[in-house]
Structures are given as C-alpha cells and as structure tokens.
Amino acid sequence: MKIALFGGTGRTGSQFASMADAAGHELKMLVRSPEKADSLPASAEKIHGDALDQAKMRKTLQGADAVVSALGTDKQNVLSSFTPLLLKEMNDLSITRLITVGTAGILQSRTEPHLYRFESSESKRRSTTAAEDHKAAYEYIKETSYCWTVVCPTFLPDGENTASWRYETDYLPENGTRISTGNTADFLMHVLENHSQFCKKRIGVCE
C-alpha cells in the first residue's frame, strides 16, 4: 500500500513509519526538519516542507492509497488549519482513506455523554487548548464521506511496542490510563490493515 504520512518524525509517527516500512508499505512523508529525516526509513520518499504548504502537501499525497496523520498540535491551531487543506487535497486527488491521531479528550464522556471528555468532569487538564484544536480537526473530518478513523490515545508516554492495546468506539475503554507511543503506532497499523472495521469511527485506545 502507498501511504502518505504526516507527522512522521514525531514520537508516534516515527514508530509507525518504521512498522509500515517493515510491513512492506511504500511511504511518502512530508518532513519539516531535514535533520530529522536521517532517522526515518531509508526507502521512504521524503519531501521537505511545512504541513500548511499546499503544494508540498499535494506532492506528498499524489499516488497515495491511504493518508496517515500523526501530526500533533502546537498550541497555534495547526491541526484546525491543516485539516481542511488536507481534506480538500484528498478530494481533488480522489483519496478516500484517512487515519489520524487525536486525543482521548475528544471522545465522549461516560458520565456526561453529551460532552466531549475534555469538556466534562472526567478531564483533569487545566488547559484545553490542544483538545480544542483536535476537536476542530475531528469536526471537519466527520463531515466528509471518506473512510476515516480518528485514533484517540489516552496519556501517551514514550515506550516500545508490546502489542498491548484495548479499544472502544467513541469512548475511552474503562480504567484506561495510558498507552505507549509504540503501542499506539501498532494500533495504527492494525487500523490500516483492517480499515473496513474502523471506517467512519472515532476510537479510544489504551493499554
């Protein structure tokens, strides 16, 4: 499969890139910092540029069967700016498969189901800036006709893949408190390879 990957130099994205490469997928990646490209799979095609540069975005997407974005928020609303541009380019290029990494804050609250978790008493975070950015991106995505999946990990410490994860649609699995970056990347691979099972779903994931 030909994959266009955004956020591939990040903590989760870099591990996903290695797994996808090892599984025989073809990767084309948009990389903002050239110095970080050396740690990425040698076989991947790297395009240097900013995530909001539409020409570079289009070049990254051309020929892709699926798009994976592990792009994080930067407290400057990058996701809410990036996502509508990405969706437009996907439409223009007739790409319909999208997997993104969100946050458990944009899952539904169990105690107050009419609210997102970050808006409810379940959330312990003082700042909602990152969650608001993820929410805006999700609300753009869910209105499309694409086969999309938003993977929403809870607390995300660095860690290796031990193939240990649990998931639930729209909610964080009960007693879910953490999931390593490696296990999150492994779950992204699972979603990629079982795409029909996760089509048009927001998935809470933890260990």
KOLDREN-346465 format. One record per residue: x, y, z of N, C-alpha, C, O, CB in turn. Coordinates in steps of 0.001 Angstrom, whole numbers, padded with zeros to 6 digits, always signed. Last residue first. Glycine has a CB too. Layout:
REM KOLDREN-346465
XYZXYZXYZXYZXYZ
...
***
This chain:
REM KOLDREN-346465
-003864+000850+027062-003265-000457+027304-004123-001239+028275-003792-002375+028615-001831-000317+027843
-006170+002420+024716-005329+002422+025912-004705+001040+026043-004978+000155+025232-006153+002799+027199
-008276+004427+022660-007320+003332+022792-006439+003542+024015-006017+004658+024320-006456+003210+021526
-011252+005175+020943-010455+005366+022138-009542+004168+022331-009974+003024+022184-011350+005575+023370
-011983+006215+017721-011631+005048+018538-010778+005459+019736-009701+006028+019564-010880+004002+017690
-014450+007001+015521-013512+007624+016463-013254+006561+017521-014189+006060+018147-014087+008990+017101
-015126+005982+012157-015184+005777+013607-014101+006567+014324-013001+006770+013811-015049+004295+013939
-015223+005404+009399-016081+006442+009977-016245+006272+011492-017343+006400+012034-017454+006421+009302
-014078+002080+009716-014483+003154+008816-015496+004090+009491-016485+003642+010071-015079+002567+007527
-013022-000162+010864-012908+001096+011606-013368+002308+010796-013070+003445+011163-011475+001301+012048
-013243-002294+009180-013751-002458+010545-013838-001124+011286-014628-000974+012219-012861-003422+011322
-011859-001562+006918-013323-001592+006840-013963-001703+008224-015094-001259+008422-013779-002758+005964
-009099-001770+007638-009739-000466+007512-011261-000524+007512-011903+000377+008052-009275+000194+006263
-006963-003214+008687-008346-003688+008885-009300-002509+008707-010191-002286+009526-008530-004339+010307
-004587-001944+008386-004717-003247+007744-006103-003860+007910-006388-004912+007336-003685-004186+008297
-004961+000398+009867-004606+000467+008451-004916-000843+007734-005439-000848+006620-003127+000809+008293
-005358-000661+012436-006446+000060+011760-006192+000108+010259-007106-000117+009467-006590+001495+012325
-002797-001715+012887-003964-002595+012928-005143-001951+012195-005840-002613+011427-004350-002917+014389
-001279+000624+012827-001054-000413+011816-002244-001357+011736-002655-001754+010645+000225-001203+012128
-002299+001826+015125-002476+002485+013831-002271+001485+012699-003014+001500+011717-001500+003670+013683
-001309+000028+017006-002749+000080+016776-003064+000801+015464-004003+000420+014764-003453+000780+017950
+001400+000659+016839+000969-000690+016482-000539-000722+016215-000995-001415+015306+001335-001686+017601
+001327+003259+017845+001739+003028+016457+001298+001650+015973+000873+001496+014828+003260+003171+016321
+000605+002616+020471-000287+003435+019647+000045+003258+018173-000855+003124+017343-000184+004920+020043
+002855+001232+021274+001589+000508+021177+000550+001295+020378-000284+000708+019689+001049+000202+022573
+004704+003373+021209+004894+002171+020387+003612+001385+020215+003315+000918+019116+005952+001281+020998
+003729+005159+023101+003795+005579+021698+003948+004367+020777+003382+004342+019685+004966+006564+021483
+001545+003455+025438+002844+003916+024955+002756+004363+023496+001837+003993+022766+003895+002809+025107
-001142+004657+027266-000737+003755+026189+000570+004310+025642+000684+005513+025410-001850+003634+025055
-003251+004914+030211-002063+005223+029421-001957+004266+028246-002589+003210+028223-000792+005151+030290
-005672+004288+031406-004909+005412+031955-003703+005796+031106-003176+006898+031261-004448+005080+033344
-008812+002902+031496-007688+003202+030609-006949+004433+031102-007537+005510+031204-008172+003413+029160
-011080+002168+032793-009808+002063+033522-008597+002261+032614-007490+001832+032939-009713+000708+034206
-012753+001423+029745-012791+001623+031195-011441+001330+031825-010751+000381+031450-013865+000741+031828
-011740+003100+026731-012036+001875+027488-011931+002116+028989-011115+002918+029443-011084+000743+027073
-013280+006093+025783-012045+005506+026265-012394+004228+027025-013268+004263+027891-011252+006509+027166
-015595+006014+022983-015274+006163+024410-013876+005612+024697-013358+004778+023954-016330+005436+025290
-015864+005542+020216-016417+006771+020807-016064+007022+022272-016221+008144+022753-017885+006741+020685
-015137+002141+020485-015643+003202+019633-016281+004311+020463-017134+004049+021310-016649+002645+018632
-012186+001057+022073-013640+001149+022106-014064+002312+021224-013414+003357+021219-014167+001328+023565
-009397-001162+022815-010039-000037+022145-011554-000110+022269-012130-001167+022528-009637+000004+020676
-006154-001900+024060-007591-002134+024094-008251-000936+023424-007722+000174+023465-008118-002339+025568
-002881-003376+023579-003834-002277+023479-005266-002789+023572-005564-003931+023222-003630-001510+022170
+000191-004365+023038-000765-004367+024145-001668-003150+024017-001259-002028+024314-000034-004372+025523
+002528-004717+021602+001260-005209+021037+000189-005326+022121-000612-006260+022123+001467-006580+020351
+004569-003339+022545+004423-004671+023143+003123-005324+022655+002673-006332+023200+004436-004580+024700
+006735-000915+021454+005551-001680+021088+005585-003047+021760+006524-003819+021563+005452-001833+019558
+008055+001342+023958+008137+000402+022848+006796-000264+022593+005867-000187+023397+009199-000652+023121
+007486+004850+024674+007607+003438+025025+007582+002561+023794+007144+002980+022722+006497+003030+025971
+006440+007925+026094+007324+007203+025185+007417+005753+025631+007425+005463+026827+008732+007856+025136
+002928+008208+027030+004367+008268+027310+005172+007560+026223+004648+006698+025516+004670+007642+028679
+000078+009485+026842+000910+008871+025804+002403+009004+026110+003077+009837+025504+000605+009502+024451
-003245+009174+027925-001885+009591+028283-000856+008774+027515-000893+007544+027521-001653+009446+029800
-005108+007782+025139-005068+008496+026401-003611+008888+026675-002812+008932+025740-005658+007622+027566
-005681+008179+021586-004995+007594+022740-005166+008449+023986-005344+009665+023909-003513+007413+022439
-007769+007806+019150-007677+008741+020277-007007+008080+021479-007691+007480+022309-009077+009254+020668
-007979+007923+015722-007485+007112+016835-007149+008052+017992-006349+008975+017841-006230+006257+016413
-010377+008222+013440-009610+009071+014352-009261+008229+015571-010136+007864+016357-010414+010369+014761
-010778+007293+010125-010681+006793+011500-009858+007791+012302-008761+008166+011888-010038+005355+011552
-012832+007352+007140-011890+007947+008087-011906+007211+009419-012901+006591+009796-012214+009425+008304
-013616+007252+004151-013475+006168+005127-012396+006622+006117-011214+006320+005955-013094+004775+004426
-015449+010328+003444-014289+009437+003387-014424+008276+004367-015239+008313+005289-013009+010216+003680
-017286+012272+003473-017775+010948+003072-016636+009933+003007-016837+008803+002563-018481+011029+001711
-017078+014513+006333-016722+014039+004997-017347+012675+004724-017864+012017+005627-015196+013964+004841
-017505+015220+008920-018493+015683+007945-018200+015190+006532-018996+015425+005622-018551+017192+007950
-015336+014443+010372-016547+013626+010488-017634+014033+009500-018578+013277+009268-017091+013712+011892
-013371+016440+009868-013248+015094+009303-014582+014354+009287-014921+013709+008295-012226+014290+010089
-014174+018690+011351-014033+018770+009893-014109+017365+009280-014821+017139+008301-012689+019460+009509
-014082+017581+013877-015377+018040+013376-015341+018343+011881-016371+018260+011212-015821+019276+014137
-011349+017050+014194-012318+015951+014149-013636+016397+013534-014237+015660+012752-012562+015399+015552
-010350+019701+014309-009938+018791+013232-010939+017657+013077-011339+017330+011960-008534+018223+013506
-011580+020615+016654-011857+021286+015386-011501+020381+014206-012245+020299+013229-011078+022611+015296
-010400+018846+018514-011850+018848+018299-012192+019480+016953-013002+018941+016199-012566+019603+019439
-007721+019628+018432-008100+018284+017981-009596+018202+017688-010008+017559+016722-007713+017236+019036
-008084+022188+019560-007509+022045+018216-007857+020680+017631-008245+020583+016466-005972+022233+018255
-009058+021525+022079-009883+022344+021188-009400+022230+019743-010207+022180+018814-009865+023816+021639
-006850+020169+023119-008092+019433+022869-009007+020208+021928-009660+019613+021070-008818+019145+024189
-005029+022286+023405-004738+021180+022495-006010+020418+022129-006218+020066+020968-003718+020228+023123
-006440+023943+025310-006004+024441+024008-005780+023312+023006-006283+023370+021884-004730+025249+024162
-007244+023564+027844-007986+022820+026828-007540+023198+025421-008185+022818+024443-009481+023066+026982
-005524+023167+030911-005613+023840+029620-006359+022955+028623-006135+021746+028565-004203+024190+029087
-005840+021333+032968-006196+022726+033200-006383+023466+031886-007286+024292+031754-005130+023415+034044
-007171+018057+032963-006263+019032+032369-006758+020456+032617-007948+020742+032489-006114+018776+030862
-008854+016127+033696-008060+016713+034780-007097+017778+034251-006302+018333+035009-007276+015618+035518
-012114+015159+032772-010835+015739+032392-010149+016376+033584-010776+017075+034380-011023+016763+031289
-014560+014488+033755-013560+013421+033612-012173+013984+033347-011170+013347+033666-013954+012471+032485
-016281+016592+033624-015569+016428+034895-014546+015294+034831-013743+015143+035752-016563+016166+036024
-015802+017761+030179-016526+017182+031306-015660+017095+032557-014486+017464+032557-017040+015803+030942
-014401+018447+027991-015362+019432+028461-016043+019003+029765-016770+019784+030380-016407+019680+027391
-012949+016239+027367-012197+017408+027842-013123+018509+028360-012683+019401+029086-011317+017961+026718
-014947+014476+026457-014292+014238+027747-013601+015500+028262-013659+015798+029455-013274+013098+027623
-017833+016220+025201-016530+015602+024990-015857+015438+026357-016162+016171+027297-015642+016461+024013
-021211+015548+026311-019993+016348+026277-018804+015526+025798-018765+014306+025961-019705+016929+027655
-023228+013818+026614-023474+014904+025664-022248+015804+025514-022243+016717+024689-024680+015734+026111
-022483+012089+028675-022316+011664+027277-022575+012745+026229-022176+012592+025075-023222+010525+027008
-021023+012224+031342-021825+013278+030707-021747+013077+029190-021032+013804+028501-021318+014723+031120
-019680+009914+031922-020563+010467+032953-021490+011546+032400-022590+011761+032910-019736+011040+034094
-018178+009458+029650-019083+008400+030141-020103+008965+031131-021254+008531+031161-018274+007263+030812
-017731+011705+026964-017652+011469+028399-018617+010351+028791-019749+010310+028309-017968+012765+029186
-016304+010811+023814-017456+011202+024633-017200+010876+026101-016536+009892+026427-018739+010494+024144
-013076+012168+022840-014046+011084+022952-015230+011575+023780-015161+012646+024382-013402+009811+023593
-011243+014148+023036-012346+014368+022098-013232+013130+021949-014048+013058+021030-011797+014775+020737
-009300+013263+024836-010159+014370+025231-011340+014592+024304-012346+015163+024723-009359+015615+025305
-007685+011463+023614-008832+010932+024350-009782+012037+024808-010939+011769+025130-008354+010134+025554
-006884+012704+020344-006612+012643+021780-007860+012130+022479-008973+012335+021995-006187+014042+022343
-005769+011490+017237-006396+012561+018005-005949+012495+019453-004777+012258+019745-007927+012477+017913
-004347+010687+014257-004177+010518+015704-004774+011735+016399-004340+012866+016179-002664+010336+016090
-006131+009398+011393-005436+010455+012121-005315+010079+013594-006080+009262+014107-006172+011803+011966
-006506+008081+008238-006345+007729+009647-005587+008869+010310-004519+009263+009841-005591+006352+009826
-008432+007771+005327-007710+008668+006218-007697+008122+007641-008736+007748+008184-008335+010065+006192
-009210+007283+001998-008865+006589+003247-007990+007476+004098-006920+007898+003659-008152+005248+002965
-009624+008496-000462-010769+008402+000455-010450+007742+001789-011331+007644+002643-011872+007645-000204
-008641+010593-003044-008155+009703-001980-009231+009669-000895-009698+010722-000460-006755+010189-001395
-008915+012343-005245-009775+011150-005117-009198+010113-004155-009258+008911-004413-009984+010507-006485
-007675+014739-005312-006890+013600-005784-007641+012275-005661-007083+011212-005934-005591+013520-005014
-009546+016433-004206-009061+016728-005556-008324+015539-006168-008340+015347-007384-008143+017947-005530
-009759+015273-001645-010905+015283-002557-010445+015481-004001-010899+014781-004906-011901+016391-002159
-007224+015832-000618-007658+014443-000767-008826+014345-001743-008873+013435-002571-008055+013854+000596
-007370+018621-000567-006417+017973-001467-006774+016503-001680-006644+015985-002789-004991+018094-000911
-009378+018947+001397-009569+019469+000042-008647+018765-000939-009078+018357-002018-009322+020984+000006
-008149+017779+003622-009387+017201+003102-009672+017678+001684-010155+016905+000856-010558+017551+004013
-005963+019544+004009-005749+018132+003696-006993+017524+003051-006890+016827+002041-005374+017353+004965
-007305+021893+004680-006444+021861+003499-006223+020425+003039-006284+020122+001847-005095+022540+003792
-008580+021134+007067-009385+021463+005888-008580+021493+004592-009100+021160+003528-010049+022795+006088
-006119+020530+008662-007126+019532+008302-008001+019926+007117-008161+019109+006210-007998+019263+009478
-004501+022797+009235-004026+021732+008346-005169+020877+007808-005185+020536+006625-003028+020849+009077
-005981+024275+011090-005581+024891+009822-005209+023832+008790-005556+023951+007616-004401+025849+010040
-006315+022561+013177-007524+023147+012622-007233+023914+011335-008153+024180+010562-008177+024065+013643
-003607+022002+013698-004496+020945+013202-005757+021522+012568-006216+021029+011538-004877+019997+014339
-002512+024408+014652-002023+023850+013386-002991+022810+012829-003181+022738+011615-000637+023223+013578
-002973+026145+016822-004088+025674+015995-003649+025094+014654-004329+025267+013643-005047+026803+015752
-000830+026497+018382-001111+027571+017429-002154+027113+016410-002215+027621+015290+000184+028015+016711
-000170+024340+019874-000741+025476+020607-000961+026691+019705-001244+027785+020193+000170+025857+021770
+000332+022285+018190+001494+023085+018612+001080+024326+019382+001868+025259+019533+002324+023491+017404
-000617+018840+017838-000957+020246+017966+000244+021008+018518+001072+020440+019230-002197+020435+018875
+000891+016495+015502+000437+016950+016810+000045+018411+016789+000340+019133+015836+001511+016723+017847
+000253+014069+013072+000646+015444+013348+000063+015883+014682-001118+015668+014956+000186+016387+012215
-000103+011704+011979+000223+011685+013405+000697+013074+013828+001435+013232+014800+001310+010609+013716
-002061+010627+009430-001533+011837+010051-001356+011632+011546-002319+011415+012281-002457+013032+009784
-002114+008875+006470-001997+008732+007916-001392+010027+008456-000340+010468+007994-001122+007478+008308
-003972+007919+003675-003284+009016+004349-003279+008723+005838-004309+008365+006410-003963+010394+004046
-003703+005630+000928-004209+005996+002252-003355+007122+002811-002180+007265+002473-004207+004770+003217
-002635+005564-001550-003849+004772-001328-004509+005164-000013-005725+005045+000141-003524+003265-001330
-001129+008241-003418-001361+007518-002160-002665+006727-002195-003658+007155-002784-001383+008497-000984
-000597+009835-005602-000371+008399-005739-000687+007584-004507-000537+006363-004523+001023+008161-006111
+000110+012687-003705-000056+012126-005045+000323+010646-005089+001413+010257-004671+000785+012906-006048
+000759+013704-001192-000445+012892-001348-000532+012167-002688-001190+011131-002785-001650+013756-001179
+003030+015233-001567+003082+014110-000637+001920+013155-000875+002079+011939-000772+003067+014610+000811
+002040+017193-003269+003114+016319-003745+003216+015069-002876+003460+013974-003383+004457+017069-003755
+000249+018449-001522-000248+017764-002720+000796+016788-003258+000456+015674-003657-000627+018788-003808
+002060+019548+000334+001048+018586+000767+000559+017763-000426+000466+016538-000351-000138+019310+001447
+003397+021343-001275+004143+020220-000717+003185+019132-000226+003468+017941-000357+005053+020695+000436
+001257+023052-001795+001970+022428-002904+002747+021212-002419+002755+020171-003076+002918+023436-003574
+000470+023930+000769-000421+023076-000019+000278+022388-001175-000063+021254-001511-001564+023885-000547
+001897+023991+003750+002275+024323+002367+001489+023398+001437+001807+022214+001328+003839+024174+002135
+001508+023128+006279+000489+024021+005736+000820+024502+004322+000100+025329+003763+000315+025212+006650
+003732+021646+006967+002453+020938+006827+001368+021813+006218+000391+021285+005686+001990+020429+008176
+006645+022498+005062+005740+022744+006175+004399+022070+005905+003980+021941+004755+005554+024259+006405
+009205+020245+003820+008303+021376+003770+007420+021439+004991+007442+020552+005844+007461+021315+002532
+010570+017736+001839+010836+018722+002886+009903+019917+002732+009816+020522+001663+012310+019183+002843
+009741+014464+001534+009515+015767+000929+009664+016798+002038+008969+016738+003053+008100+015857+000236
+011063+011284+001088+010885+012412+001999+010756+013709+001212+011569+014004+000336+012059+012501+002991
+010145+008006+000695+010378+009243-000042+010079+010406+000891+008975+010510+001426+009500+009315-001339
+011787+005320+002370+010686+006288+002297+011090+007491+001459+012236+007938+001508+010263+006742+003707
+014021+003782+002709+013244+003573+001488+012113+004579+001316+011538+004682+000232+012678+002184+001480
+015002+004399+005209+015752+004842+004041+014936+004741+002762+015133+005524+001833+017019+004034+003902
+012885+005644+007763+013242+004539+006861+013898+005042+005584+013418+005985+004954+012004+003719+006514
+014551+008268+009693+013380+007658+009069+013801+006547+008115+014958+006505+007696+012554+008717+008322
+016707+009654+010545+016252+008572+011412+015052+007824+010832+014588+006848+011422+015898+009122+012775
+017055+011692+008724+018040+010607+008748+017580+009421+009588+018024+008296+009359+019363+011120+009280
+015195+013674+009151+014905+012679+008119+015848+011489+008174+015496+010397+007726+014978+013315+006757
+015904+015674+010840+015218+014532+011436+014992+013393+010439+014639+012281+010831+013892+014975+012009
+016943+017625+009252+017877+016909+010124+017233+015697+010785+017933+014792+011240+018415+017844+011190
+014721+018781+007977+015559+017837+007244+016488+017023+008132+016796+015872+007822+016368+018570+006235
+011647+019214+009262+013046+019402+009674+013940+018375+008980+013922+017203+009357+013186+019283+011219
+009250+018445+007997+009554+019868+008169+011029+020089+008459+011614+021050+007960+008711+020460+009293
+008287+016170+005629+009186+016353+006773+009575+017820+006876+010165+018375+005949+010452+015459+006641
+005984+013978+004439+006301+015397+004473+007067+015665+005762+006560+015417+006856+005006+016281+004381
+006576+010905+002780+006446+011647+004028+006796+013109+003832+007767+013446+003156+007332+011039+005105
+005499+007887+001610+005903+009216+001165+005590+010146+002324+004457+010176+002804+005163+009659-000175
+006141+004421+001607+005895+005645+002367+006363+006886+001613+007462+006928+001059+006590+005570+003717
+004750+001309+000993+005529+002404+000423+005152+003698+001119+003971+004035+001212+005301+002517-001105
+004998-001583+003153+004243-000477+002563+005199+000575+002002+006324+000714+002480+003297+000159+003610
+006295-003642+004475+006346-003609+003018+005525-002516+002357+005368-002512+001136+005903-004898+002500
+006609-003668+007145+005499-004466+006618+005406-004409+005100+004542-005051+004503+004196-003996+007219
+008611-001839+007522+008937-003250+007749+007856-004171+007183+008136-005304+006792+009121-003519+009247
+007100+000500+007065+008188+000137+006161+008532-001343+006290+008724-002027+005284+009428+000995+006443
+005437+000422+009284+004848+000366+007945+005902-000040+006919+005627-000829+006015+004227+001730+007565
+007318+000663+011366+006463-000528+011264+005891-000681+009857+005864-001782+009307+005320-000454+012287
+008439+003196+010843+009295+002004+010863+008484+000724+010697+008895-000191+009984+010090+001945+012165
+006132+004791+011086+006889+004755+009829+007762+003510+009757+007816+002846+008722+007758+006015+009685
+005447+004441+013796+004554+003941+012753+005296+003814+011427+005110+002829+010712+003336+004866+012595
+007586+005797+014916+007472+004354+015151+006524+003716+014133+006758+002602+013666+006977+004075+016589
+007038+008369+014026+008304+007738+013632+008261+006230+013848+008827+005470+013063+009474+008345+014420
+004520+008930+015205+004661+008827+013756+005927+008132+013317+005913+007381+012342+004616+010178+013151
+005066+009195+017941+004272+008062+017453+004484+007846+015964+004614+006709+015510+002783+008285+017740
+006852+011401+017932+007074+010253+018818+006313+009016+018353+006855+007911+018370+006662+010603+020241
+007523+012570+014520+007090+012680+015905+007236+011380+016674+007693+010376+016128+005665+013133+015957
+007960+012351+011888+009161+012474+012721+008810+012589+014195+009703+012694+015035+009982+013683+012293
+005489+012261+010620+006282+011033+010694+007566+011136+011483+008213+010119+011733+006608+010589+009342
+003509+014045+010025+003899+013884+011425+004777+012672+011648+004807+012116+012746+002677+013781+012292
+001988+012167+007446+002272+013476+008016+002570+013294+009503+001939+012468+010163+001077+014466+007794
+002276+010059+004690+002388+010181+006144+002773+011597+006534+003746+012157+006030+003415+009185+006694
+000684+008127+002393+001160+009490+002613+001127+009734+004117+000074+009627+004745+000284+010554+001831
+001361+004910+001215+000882+005709+002335+001516+007092+002310+002737+007220+002217+001182+005009+003667
+000450+002265-000735+001170+003528-000764+000552+004472+000266-000635+004792+000195+001139+004156-002189
+000842-001191+000000+000000+000000+000000+000881+001246+000000+001925+001280+000651-000955+000003+001223
***
